[in-house]
Amino acid sequence: MDHISDLTRRQANSPAAQFLHLIQNPFKSAFQVNAVWASLGTSIGVSILLVLFFSFLRPRHTLVYAPKKKYADQLHAPPPVGKGLFSWLKPVLRTKEDDLVDRIGLDATVFLRFAKMLRNIFIFLSIIGCTVMIPVNLVESSGEGTADFPKFTLMTPLYVPTTAIWSQVIMAWAFDAIVMYFLWRNYVGICALRRRYFQSSEYQRSLHARTLLVTDIPQPLRSDEGLLRLTDEINPTAALPRAAIGRNVRDLPLLIKEHEETVRQLESVLSKYLKNPDCLPSNRPTIRPPRKHRDERSGGKVDAIDYLTDRIHELEVEIKDVRDSIDKRNAMPYGFASWESIEHAHAAAYMARRKHPQGTTIRLAPRPHDIIWENLPLSKQARKWKRFMNYIWTSILTIVWIVPNAMIAIFLSDLSNLGLVWPAFQTSLSQNSKVWAAVQGIAAPLLTSLVYLILPILFRRMAVRAGDVTKTSRERHVIRHLYSFFVFNNLIVFSTFSAAWGFVAAVVDAKNHDENAWRAIQDGQFFKKVMGALCQVSPFWVSWLLQRNLGAMVDLAQLLNLAWTWFAKTFLSPTPRQRIQWTAPPPFDYASYYNYFLFYATVALCFSTLQPIVLLATALYFGLDAWMKKYLLLYIFVTKTESGGRFWRVLFNRMIFAILLSNFIIALVVKANGLWIQIYCMVPLPFLIIGFKFFCKRKFDDNMQYYNKANLTDSEALGVGKPGKKAGDRLHSRFGHPALNKPLPTPMVHAKAAEALKQIYRGRLGTPDSSVDHTDIAMQSMSAAQPGKTTGPGAAPFEVVPENQLDFSYFKNRADFRDEYGGGIYGRPEDLISERSQTPKSFLGEWSPSSSRASSPTPSMPPLPGRKGYEGLDIADGRPSDLDHPAFRRPVSPGDTGALTPGAGMYQLPNESETRLLNHAQQPAENSGPNPLDRWRTGGYGPVEQEEQDPYTSYDYYRGRR
């Protein structure tokens, strides 16, 4: 008998038995009640330190903590803020929603409204939950055998008798009513914001507001005339639109993408090699060419600078040939139709919402920069198949992550658990406890954070492969997938894992002992086990939500941004382009932040009656973060692609799901400890919630989607405006594929490396002049005495940037920087209807060049009320013009006798980033040599005379001079 007892004891202490025990109770160390108080103290203490840290550094580092204040125009500029320690609180608290729409855009305003809605919801829920549920659970749970239980356990309904379960049912009705009230109220408010957005000057002047996108066009109708026939079937007005069919750009986007990557690679190579221009490395950098280009050269490594330079030149030649060969004969199955009136376009879109003439799909066109062009030609069948496969892969990823998620939670978060199943590791753990303690404190959160940083990127790529047509729809799908992933893995699996495993283990054990498995299922008390697991895990969620406040404070203090910038500048060799991008306001990641907000709200709603303290912790989080995010969106972050508040429906639907899931959790508690009559009282709730969803959809969605419906008056329906002569060209140019006219970037080098670059450079990017010596690189400035001529023997292939111009303010109006970073600061002029090429003759007012030159070597342009600014932007009355910035001042040297005459176009005012390279660039002389690649470049080349081309194959034809 002793031998059998020893054997049983050894089996119980074996690694396999320990592993099974840990699986059944994986988070034992995280659920200590003391951890809640520790989390509260840590959260409050560290949050106060971070706020003080931010308040101290904010006035001293405005480039990090208020970049929008420096770069935005007056219309989009944040409110003034003082330099006091807590001066930033005043504008955050006093800036109202009406002012926010103009300053930060509708998407950011909807985000802040959503945060405030969650704050208000959980303030009310915490008041009711903590004043009703906690006393009920404490009083009803007190009895024999529970006197020594922790208070956190008694706050749960684990030991509540059947009669007290009615409180759960009543709270379910009350909580649902509160959440639905705030959802309704904010649906009304966001609908009003959308209607105001339709009336805004930017929307009224935009081209996309009066344009429809037509996809899945059959082959016989793929022409401008065919588009008109299709739109005529759904056009309720007498107005005829302008049509533009899509053109096949072949592999042009891939070539442009490869060109941009090669330029950045060359910049990186030069930045590292020329880091110390006075002491260059003895060996030039080398590179191994890709396999497809390896046959043309040696099979091994080659000189990196020469190879990348030659490759850039080859790509530019190829891009030019492809662009010149694009014509109208190879049409695509998509196109655009534009009306002169917004009312007519939206009335046609409303009529087409349920119709598919000739199998096509007609809807309102997105902004041109919002389109994912490679997905427009996809057929319906291809898009459906890609979407189906995307759901399959997303589901596989979500399910597969269960095992790593459980292993991280069991072992990595508590390394002592790993020592129980791995004796050798236990020895090392005992000998180096401090080292492994540090690893435990860093490894688990670091690995989890890296996974959650990679997930949005992964889901974005999957959404693009699934056929999403716009970037904003891609972001909405990312929110859906992230939310599903988080709720399934981090909430459902995490919270119920121990109960489910214990239940399955009991059934398997009964079957192995030839017992009745069905009886084991019945006796297993599944609902009680699940409720017990949820009550046991509830303190963890309280402490976890308390620690979320640290994340909000870290965002406010911009610690990650500061740390990364310091590390890159100190230990890496950033290129000038990278350093310029670091000074730009970063884009706001709506998908990730929305997912976090939705997930926190779902957790709190699910545990609202299980552990009411979680409501208080969530209300504290949203109360603080609503202010923090307001400062971030006012002064730091920009909206990269404005959707006009289109995220709301995704958020509304996720909140509806969160309410349903919380009702399911409450029903599970009622089933475990209550009566069937209590279950029946909760049956109407899901139907009321779903009915509420469809009622809101029918009530508001059409008004939020369309400027007007098809109920036009006779005068509006018959009112036919006289379209402009260039309306068709405008539609072709602005809704043409961006690869047709996108400027190609020029490699940037730092000014300190310019002299060294002349010595080491052995190639040319442009087409050389016959009179130029091919052995040297010419990096001289443009000659002021001879327009169109350089002061040296050739055209320069690099853009030299001085140290004092490594700032986003000098490049914010350039397309290669504006599209990625600056679009949310001052709008996107390419979508405006105003003709950008027709600058008013009185643009410079009464400014006299001679008097200005006499007063200042760098004259500034005074703002003129009501005039058109750069790229078609309006300069409002009294607004400081962006043209006052040094980036638009023409440098004047003593030898420069040229005059800047009133009425000169903006393109005669070069960016200062080019003045060292292209000083006094002017229009070319008639005898200038042609360089056909220069017109595709952004900086680095002086203007040259363009060769005469057929108008239907020239760049200006597709660009549609505006």
N, C-alpha and C positions, 0 to 999 in steps of 0.2 A: 504494500500500500504506500509506503514511503517512497518507493521507487516511482510509482505512478504519479504521486503528488509532485515529486521533483520534476518529472517529465512534463507534467501539465504546467508547472511554474515556468520552466524554461521555454516552453512553447508560447506562453503568455508574454514573456519578455523578449521574444525573438524580434528581429527587425520587421518581419512581415506583420506580426501582430501589432507592433507599435505603429506601423504605417496604417493599418486598418483603423486603429484607434484614432490616429490623427485625422484620417479622412472623415470619420464620423463626427469629430469635434475639432475642426481645423483652426479655428480662430480663438482658441481659449485665452491666449495672452492678451488679445486685443480687446476683450470684453470686460476687463476689470473696471469697476465703478470709479476707481481712482483715476483711470485714464481720462474720464470725462472732465474732472476738475483740472487735471494737468493740461488737457487741451484748451480748456477755457482760459487758464492762467497764461499759457504760452501764447494763445491767440491774441489776448488783450495786450500783453506785454510787448511782444514783437511788433504788433500792429502799431502801437504807439511809437515805438522806436523808428519804424519805417516811415511813418507820417512826419516825424520830426526830421528824419534824414532827407525826405523829399522837400519839406518846407525850407530847409536850410540850403539845399543845392539848387532849387528851382530858379531863384532870381540870378544865380551865378552861372547857370548853364542853360540858357534859353534855347540853344540849338537842339538840346535833347528834350527839354520839358515844355517848350512852346515853339516848335518850328513853324506852325501855321501862322503864328503872329508875325513872323518875318516874311513869309512867302505869299500869303493870301492877299487878294485885293480887298478893297474896303467892303464890298458887298459880302464876301465870305470870310472876312477877318473875324477872329474871336473878340469878345469884349475886352477892353483894357483891364490890365491887372497890375497892381502895385508890386513893389519889391519887399514889402513886409513879410514877416515870417508866415503869417496866415492870411495874407491878402488874397490868396487864390480862392478862399472860401466864399467871398462876397459875390464875385461874378457867377460862380457855380450855383449858388443858392438863388440869385436874383434873375438869372437869364430864363425867360419863359419860353414855352413851346413855340409860340408864334415867331419869336426871334430865332429859335433854333433851326427852323426849316430853312431860312435864308442863309444861315451861317454854316451849317454842317450837312444839309441835304435831308431829304425825306427818309431815306433808309436809316441814317443815324438817329433821326428823331423818333422813328418807330421803335428802334432798339431801346432807347431810353424810356419811351412810354411803356414798353413791355417790362422793363426792369422795375419801373415804378408800380405797374400793375401787380407784379409778383410781390413786391414789398407790401402793398396795401392788402393783398389777399392774405398773406401770412401774418400780418399784424392782427387782422380780425380773427383768423383761425386760431392763432396762439392765445388770444384773449379768451375765446370761448373754450378751447381745448384745455388750457391750463386751469381755468376757473371752474370747469365742470368735470372733465374727465379725470384729472388727477385726484381731486377729493373723492369722487365716486370709487375709483379703483383702490385708493388707499383704505378707505373705510370698509368697503366690501371685501377686500383681501385680508384684512386683519382678522385673525382668528387663531385657533390652536394649530400649532405646527408652522406658522409663518412669522412668529415673533422675531426670530433671528435672521430672517431673510433681508437682503439689502433693499433699501427704499426704491432703487431703480427697478427692482424686480416686482415690487408691490405696486408700482405705478402702472404696470401692464395689466391686461385682463386675464393673465394666466391663471390666477386663483379667484377670479370673480365668479360668484354664483350665477345661476341661470336668470334669476329675476333682475339682476343688475345689467344683464346684457342688453336690455332695452336702451340703455344709454348709448350703446354702439349704434343701434338703428337710428335713434334720434339724431346723433351727431352726423351720420351719413347723409341724412336729408338736409341738415343745416349746412354742412360743409359744401355739398353740391349746390345748394341755393346761393351761397356766398360766391363760389367760384364762377357760376354761370352769370351772376349779376355783374361781376367785374369784366367777364368776357364780353357780355352784351354792351356794357358801357364803353369799353375800349373799341369794340367793333364800330360803334357809332362814331367815336372820335376819329378813328383811322379812316373811316369812310369820308368824314368831313375834310381830313387832311388830304386825301386823294383828290377830292373835288377842288380844293384850293390849289393843289399841284397842277391840275388841268388848266387852271386860270393863270398860272404863273407866266411871267414873260419868257422864261427859258423854254417852257413847253409850247407856248403859242408860237414861238419863232423856230421851233425845231422841225426838221424835215421828217423824222421818224413818226411824229404825232399825226401826220396826214398820209402815211404810207402803209400799205398792206404787203405782207409777205405771202407769196403763193408757192407752195411746194408740191411735189409729186405731179408735175405737169407731164401729160402724155407727149410722146414724140411729135405728133403732127401739130401741136400747139406751142412748141418751144420757139416762140418768136415774140417780138413786141406786139404784133397784131393778134397773135394767139392769146396773149395775156389780156388784151382788151376784150376779146370775146368771152374769156372766162369771167372777168370781173363784171361784164355786162349782165350776166345771169343773176348776180346778187346785188347789183347797184340800184338802190331805190331812188336815185336822184337823176336829174338830167345832165349833170356834169360828167364829163369824160376825163378819166385820169391819164397821166403820163405813165408809160410802161417801160420797163427795162428788164430784159431777160438776162439771166446769168451766163457768164462765159467760162469756158473751160480754160483754166490757167495751167493745166497739166502739172508738172512737177515744180512749178515756180515757187510755191511756199516752202517746199523742202530745200530748195536751193538757197532761198533767203535765210532760212533757219540755219543751214550749215554755214552760210557766210557769216552770220552774227556770231555763231559759236567759234568759228575760226578766228574772227577778229578779237574776241575776248581771250582766246587761247594765246594769240600773238601778244596781246597786251600783258597777259600774265607772264609770259616768257621774258618779254623785255623788262617788265617791272622787277623781276628777280635778277636778271643779268645786269641791269643798269642800276641796281639798288645803291651802289657806291660808284658813281661815274668816274671818280678820280683813281680808282683802283679796281679795274675790271678783272674778273676771273681769267685765269690763263686759258681755259678751254671754253669754247662757245657752247651754248646749250644744244642738246641733240634731242631728237624725237624719233619714234618708230612710226612710220606712216601706217594708216589703216590698210587692211589686207587688199581692198579693192584698188588702192593706189600703189601698192608695193611692187607690182610688176613693172611699172613705168620707171621705177628708180631701183636703187640697190635694195636688197632684201633686208638689210639691217637698219641701223639708225642713221639718220641724216641730220644735217644742220637744221635746227628748229626754226631759226629766223628766216632763212632762205626758203625752206619748204612752205612755211605758213604764208609768207609773202606771195610766193608763186601760186599757192592754192587760192588765196584771196583774189588774185588777178584772174585766175582761170574761172572762178565762180562769177566774178563780175562780168566777164565776157559772155559766159553762158546765160546769165540772168538777162543781160541786154538782148541777146539773140532771142530768148524765149519771149520777152516782153514785146519785141518788135514783130514777132510772128503771130501774136494773138489777134484774132479777127472775129467777126460776128457769125461765122459759118458753123462753129462748133458750140452750140447752145447747150445749156444745162437744164435739168428739170426743176429749176426754181427761178423766181423772178420777183420784181417789185412793181407795184402800181401806186402812184402818188397823185392825190387830189390837191387842188389849190386851197380847199377849205377843210379844216379839221372835222367839222360837222358831217361833211359828206363821207370822209374816210371812215369815221367811226360808225356811221349809220350802215355803210356797206359791210363793215366788219361784224356788226351786230346781226345783220341779216345772214351772214355766212357762218355763224357760230355752229349751226347744226347741219349745214349743207356742205356737200362735197361735189361741186360741179365737175364733171368729167373725171371723178376720182381724186381731185386735188384737195388740198387743205389750205384755207385762206384765213389768215389771222392778222392782227395788228403787228406791224414790223417792229422789231427791237431797235435799239440804237445801233448804228453801224459797228462801233467798237465792241458791242456786246455779243456779236455773232461769232459762233464757232464755225468758220467757213467750211472746214473740211467735212462737216456732217450735213451740210445743206443738200448735197446731191444724193444722199442715201434714199433708197426706196422705202416704201412702207414695210415691205416684208423684211428687208435688211434691218431696219430700225427695230421692228418687233423682235426679231431674233437676237439682236444685240442686247436689247433691254431684258429679254428673258434670260440670256446667259449672264448678264450682270447680276440679276437677282439670284441666280444659282451660285455664282462665285461669292457674292456677299453672304449668302446663307452658309456656304461651306466655311468661309473665314470666321463667321460668328460662332459656329458650332465647334470648329477646330480649336478656337482660342480657349475653350472651356478648360482643357487640360493644362496648358501653360499658366492660365490665370489661377487655377487651383494650386499648382505647384509653387507659384510665386507667393500666394497668400499663406500656404502652409509652411514652406521651408525658408524662402528668402526673407520673409518678414520676421521670422524667428528662427535663427540658425540653430538653436538648441533642439528644435524638432528634427533638423537634419542629422544632428548628432545621435538622436535616439535610434535611427535606422542605419547609421553609418559609423560604426565604432571607431574607425581610424580617424575620421574627422572629429569625433568627440575628443580624442586625445589632443589634436591640434587646437581645438577650441578651448580646452582647459589650459593649455600652455600659453596661448596667445589671446587671452580673452579680450584685451583692450583693442587689439588690431581687428579681431573679428567683430567686435562691437561697432567699430567705425564702419566696417564693410556692411554690416547689417543696416546701419542707419543711413547709408548712402545708396547701396545697391538696389534695394527694393523700390524706393521712390524714383531713383534715376531710371531704372529699366522701365518702370510703368510710365514715366513721363515721356521717355523716348518712343514707346509704343504709341502713346496718344498723340505725339507730334507727327508720327509717320502715318497714322490712320487717316487724317484728313487729306493728306497728299495722295495716298493710295485710293481713297474713295473718289477724289477728283479725277484721277486718271481713268478709273473704272467708269465714271459717269460720262466722260468724253468718249470712251470706247463704246458706251451704250447708245450713243447717237444724240446726245443733248445738243440742241441747236444754239443755245445761248449760254453765256457764262453765268448769268443770274439763275437760270433754271438748273444749271449744274450745281450751284451752291445750295439751292433748295433741296436737291436730291442728296447732296452730301449731308445736310442736316438730318434728313430722314434716315439714312443709313447709319450715321453716327449715333443717333438717338436709339435706334433699334439695337445696335451693338452694345451700347452702354446699359440699356435697360435689361437686356437678356443676360449679359455676362456679369455685369457689375452689380446688378440688383437682384434679379430673380435667382440666377445660379448661385451667386455669392451668399444670399440670405437663406436659401432653402436647401443648400447642398448637403449639410449635415443631416437634416431630416430625411431627405430623399435617399441618401446613402444608407442611413440606418434602417429605413423601411425596406429597401431592396435587400440589404444584408439579412434581415430577419426572415424575409420570404425565401431567400436562397437557402438559408440555414434550415428552415423547416422542410424544404424540398429534399435537401441532402439527407435528412434524417427520416425520410419516408413519411413525413407528416403531410396533412392536407394543406396545400398552398393557399387555397381560397380561404380556409379558416384562418390561416396566418395573416392574410390580407385584411380580413374582417377584424381580427383581434389586434392588428398592428396599430389601430387608431391613427390612421394617416393624418386626419385633420388636426388632431391634438399634437402630433409630432411636428407638423408644419407650423402651427401656431406657437409651439414652444420654441422652435428654432428662430422664428421671427422675433419673439420676445427676447430671446437670448442675444440676438445680434443687434438689437435696437440701440444699446449704449455705444456700440461702434459707430453707428451712423450719426449719433449726436456728436461724438468727438470729431468725426470726419467733417461734418458740416461746420463745426466751430473752427476747424483748421482751414477751411476754405477762405476765411477772411484774410489769411496770410497771402493767399494767391492774389486776392484783390489788391492788397497793399504792395505786393511785389510788382504787379502791373503798374501801379501808380508811380512807384519809385524807379521804374524802368531799369531794374538791376541787371536783367539779362542783356538788355541792349547796351548798357554801359560796360558790362564785363566783356561782352564779345567785341565791341569796338576797341576797347583798350588792348585786349589780347591780340586782335588782328593787326593793329597799328604797331604793337611792340614786337611781336614775334613773327609776323608774316610780312609779305611784300605786296600790299594792296595796290591795285592799278588805279590810275586817276579816275576811271569810270566808277570803280567801286567806292572810292572816297567821296565822289560827288553823290552817289546814291545813298551813302550813309547819312548825309546831311539832309536828305529829302524826308518829308513826313511819311512815315510807314503806312501802308494800307491796313485797314482794320479787317480782321478775320471774323466775319459775321458767323460763318458756319460753326466754328469751334465755340465761340462765346454763346451763341444761341443754344448749342447742344448742352453746354455746361448748365445754363440757366434751366433748360427744360429737364435735364436729369436731376438737378437739385430739387426742383419743384416736384417731380414725380416721386422721389425718395421721401420727401416730407409728407406728401399726401398719402402715400402708402402706409407710413408709420404714424399718421396723425392721431389715430386712436390707440395704437399699440404702445407708443411712447410719446405722449403729448409734448414733452420737452423739445422734441425735434422741431416742432413748429416755431418755438421761440428762437432756437439757433438759426433756423432758416430766415426768419424775419430780421434777425440781426445782420445776417449776411447780405440780404438784398437791400436792407436799409442803408448799409455802408457802401455797397458796390454801386448802387444807383448814383451816388454822388461821385464816386471815383471814376466810373465810366463816363460820366458827364464831362469831367475835366479832360479825360483822355480824348474824347471825341471833339471837344471844343478847341483844344490847343495842340494836340499831338497827331492823332490818327486822321486819315482821310478815307473816303469811300472810293475804292478803285473803280468799281462799275456800279453806277446808280441804277437801281431797279424801280425807284418810285414807290417804295413801300410794299413791294410784292411778296415779302417774306411773311406777311401777317397770316395768310391762310395756312401755311405750314405750321406756324406756331399755334394757331387756334386748334387745328386738328390734333396736334400732339398734346395739348392741354385737355382736350376732350378724352383722348386715350388715357391720360393720367388719371382723370376722374373715374373712368370706368375701371381701371386697374385698382384704384383705391377702394372702390365699392366691392370688387371681387375679394380683396384682402379682408375687408370688414365682414363680408358674407362668410368667409372661411372661419373667422373668429366666432361668428354667431353659430355656425354649424358645429364647431368644436364644443362650445359651452352652452349653447342656447337651444331654442325650440324651433320647430318648423314654422310656427306662426310668425316668428320673428324673421325668418327667411322670406316668407311670403310678403311681408311688409316692405322688403327691399326690392322685390321683383320689378315694380314700376320704374325704379330709378334709371336703369340702362335705357329703357324706351324713352323716357323723358329727355335724357341727355342726347340721344341720337336724334330725336325730334327737334330739340333745340339747335343742333348743328345744321340740319337741313333747313330749318326756318331762317337762321341767320344767312345761310348761303343764298336762299331765294330772295331775302330782303335786301341784302347789301351788295352781293358780288357783281351784279351787272352795273350798278352805279359806280363801283370801284374800278371796273374794267374799262368801261366805255364813257367817253365824253358825253355822248348822247346816244339814245336808242334810235330805232328807225322811225319814230313818230315825229318826223319833220313837218313843219308847216309847208303850205304850198309855195310860199315865196322862198323858203330855204331849199326845198327840193328842186325848184325850177331855177334857182339862182345859179347861174353859170358864170364864174369868174373868167376873166381873160388871162389865160396862162402866159407867163413870160416866155420870151423867145428861147431863153437858156434853161427852161425848166427840165426839159428832157436830158440835156447835157449834165445838169446838176444831179439828177437822179442817177444817171450812169456813173458819174464820178464818185458821188458820196456813198452809193450803195453798190459800187463795183468792188470786186475783190481787192483788199488792201495790198496784195502782192503786186498789183499792177503799178502802183505809184509809191510804194513805201520806200523812203530813202534808205540807202545802205549805210551803215555806220562806218566811220573812219577810225582806224586804230588811234588811241590816245596815248601819248607819252608825256611824262613830266618835263617841265621846261629845263630842269637841272640836267636832264639826260640828253638834251637836244644836241649838244656838241659831241658827246660821245657817240650818239647814234649816227652822226655823219661819218664817223670813222669805221664803224662796224657794219654798216648797212651795205648790202651788195646787190640789191634788186630794186625794181620799180613796181608800183601798183598801177599807175596809169599808163596810157599809151605814150611812149616817148616821142618827143619831137626829133626830127632828123638832124637838127642842129645841136642837139644836146649830147654831151659826153656821157656815155652809158656807164662809166665806171664809178661815178660819184652820185651821191644823193643831194638834191638841192632842197634846203629847208629855209631859204631866204623869204622875206616878206614880199608882198606885191609892191610893184613900183608905183609911186604916186605920180611921177612925171609921165610915164607911159601906161595909160590904162590898159588893163588886160595882160600886161607883161610883168614878169617877176624880176626882182633885182638880181637873181641868180640864174644859173643855167638850166633850170627845169621846173617842173611842177612837183609840189611836195605831197607825199603820200601819207603823212601823219598829221594828226592834230595835236599841236603842242599846247599844253595847259600849264600856265604859271601856278605857283603855290597859292597865291592870293585869290585865285579864281576856282579853286577846288570846292565850289559851293553850288548848291542846287539853284540859287537865285540867278546864276548866269546861264542856266540851261533849261529852266522850267518851261520855256516856250518852244523848245525843240521837241519834235515828235518822239524821238527815241527815248527821251527822259519823261516827257509829259504824259505819254500814254501809260507808262508803268507806275508813276509816282505822283504826278501833279494834276491828274484829271479831276480829282475831287476838290481841289483848292479853288479853282476859278472856272469850272465848267469845261465843256469840250466844244470848241468853236467849229469843228468840222461838221457838226450836225445842225448848225444854224443855217437859216435860209438866206441871210444877208450875204451879198456877194463880197467875198473876202478880198478879191483882187481890185475892187473899185474903191479905193481910198478917196474920201472927199478932198477936193482941191484945197480947201481951207484947213486941212488937217493940222498944219503947223501954225495956223492963225496968223497973227501979225509979227511973228518972230523974225527978226532980221538977222541973217547969218553974220553980217559984219559987226553989228552991235554985240551979238552974243559972243563972238570970238574975242572981241575986245575986252569983254568983262570977265570971261572965264575960259580957260583952255579946254574945258569939257562942258560945253553948254548943256543945260537941261531943258526939257520941253515942258512948258506950263500946261496943266490940265485944261482942256476945253470942254465945257458942258455940252452934252448932246452929240459929241463926235464919236466916230467909230475908232476903236482902238485896234490893237494887234489881233489878227485872226478874226476880225468881225465882232470883237467884244465891245459892248457899250461902255463908255466912260461916263458915269453918272455925274450930275451936277456937284461940283465941289469935291469930287473923288480924286485923290492923288493918282496920277497916271502911272502905270507900270513902266511907261517909257522914261520916267525919271531915273530909273535904275541905271547904274553904270554899264550894264550889259548892253544898253541900247544907245549909249553915247558914242559918237564917232570920235576916235582919238585924232587929235590934230597936232601935227608936227610943224616946226617952223618952215619946212620946205613945202608944205602942202598948201597950194594956192586954190584948190578946188573949193567950191561953195556948195553948201547944202541948201538948195533952193526950196521955197515953200511949195508944198504939193508933192514933194519927193515921196516915193513909195517907201514902205517900211523895209523892203529888202535891200535898200541902199544903206541901212544902218546895221553893220555886221555885229555879231556877238563878240564881246571882248575876249572870249576864249580863243578867238582866232586871230586877234590882232598881232600877236607875236609872229604868227605864221603868215597871215594874209593882211598885213598892214595896208590900209587904204584900198581895199578891194573895190573895184569899180567895174562898170560895164566894159566889155572887151572892145578893142579896136577892130576895124574891119579885117585887118591882116592877121588877126590872132589865129594860131593853129588850133584845129579842132581836137577835142579830147572827149569823145562821146560818153565816157564813163563818169565824168565829173558830175553830170546832172543827177546821178543816182546817189551821190555821196552827201553825208551830213558833216560839213566842216572839212578843213584840211586842203580843199582845192579852191583856187580862184575861179570866178566865172569866166567861161570861154565862149566864143561864138559857136552856136549850134549849127550843124549842117542842115540844109533843107531836106525835109523828108515828106513823104506822102502824108497828108493830114490824118489818114485812117490808120497809119501804123506808128505815128509819133506818140511820144509820151504825153504831150499836152492834150492829145485827143482823149486819151483814157483818163487823164487827170481832170479834164474838164475845167479849164481855167475859170476860177470863180471870182 
